[in-house]
């Protein structure tokens, strides 16, 4: 599921694999990222601020 959201998984790395590692390279600030996840996962928008 995380890869579908754009995360990079350490288990896909060549050589030394880090199976517990997830990372997301993004320009979103955390509040906007959290709101985006709520929209994707819960199909609900409980954000206090509109997404930009």
N, C-alpha and C positions, 0 to 999 in steps of 0.2 A: 504494500500500500504506500509506503513512504516513497518508493521510487516513482510511483505514479504521480506523486505530488511534486516531483522535481528534485528529491534528495539524491545525493550520491552515497552509495553504500560501500563501506570499506571491504566487504567481501568480494566485490568486483575488481578490486585493485590487482594489478599483476605483481608477482613476487610476494612480499610479505602482506598477507591479508589481515585486515582488522575487522572481524565479523561484528563487533559491537559498535562500530563507528558509522554514524550518519552525519552528513553535513549538507548544508544548503547554501549555495552562493547566491545572494540576492541583494538588491538595493532596498528592499522593504524594511521599514522600521518595525520593531517587534509588534506594536499594537495593530498595525495593518496586516502583518503576517498572521497574527492570531485570529483576526476577523476573517481573513481569507480561508483559513483552515476551518473555522466554524461554518462558513458557507459551503465548503466542499464536503465536510463530514456530516454535519447536521442538517444541511439545507435550510439553515436559519441565519438571520442576520440580527444578532443582539449587540452589535457594535454601537458604542456611544458616539463615535465620529464616523462620518462617511469615508469610504475608501477613496484614495486618490489614484 
